[in-house]
């Protein structure tokens, strides 16, 4: 565990990069879900019966769950972008107020 003299330094640019990566992954995830729905929708024309109905229910459930996961990805990306700004501003303020940031016991995140 870090002592009281330890300073944890967050890298605002890295947080912003991670936010952008999550935004890109969200778009990929969304397109994959849309592709699954297109494929599943194409099966309905020639497939009837209990199996088809069970499959349609499962795909509907997948669609609802994928929406939730997608929104969580977007929210996490937005939170990281917000944290980037907060850490960047706090770091600048600390450097101005203290005449510099500590260099001893620095843990970079």
C-alpha positions, -999 to +999 in steps of 0.1 A: +000+000+000+013+035-009+024+057+020+010+091+027+038+107+006+027+087-025+012+105-054-009+088-080-007+105-114-034+098-139-026+103-176-055+124-190-045+117-226-045+079-220-080+081-204-091+100-234-076+074-257-094+046-238-127+066-241-122+068-279-114+031-281-146+023-262-166+045-286-151+026-315-159-007-298-195+004-293-199+010-330-185-024-338-207-040-312-238-022-325-230-033-361-225-069-350-258-069-332-276-054-363-260-082-384-273-109-361-308-093-362-307-092-400-297-128-403-323-139-377-350-119-394-342-137-427-349-171-411-385-162-402-399-164-437-392-201-441-391-214-406-423-221-386-433-239-354-422-240-318-385-239-326-389-208-347-409-191-320-384-200-293-356-188-315-374-155-321-379-150-283-342-157-277-332-132-304-356-106-290-340-111-256-305-108-271-316-076-288-327-061-255-296-072-237-273-060-264-289-025-262-282-024-225-246-035-230-241-010-258-254+018-236-230+007-208-201+009-232-211+044-242-216+055-206-182+041-196-165+059-226-182+091-215-172+087-179-135+082-190-137+113-211-151+132-182-124+119-158-098+128-183-109+164-182-111+164-144-077+149-139-062+173-165-076+203-148-067+191-113-031+183-124-028+218-139-041+235-108-019+214-085+012+223-106+003+260-104-005+260-067+023+239-055+050+250-079+051+216-094+039+181-089+057+156-067+082+133-084+089+110-054+066+080-050+047+086-082+024+059-094+013+065-130-021+052-140 
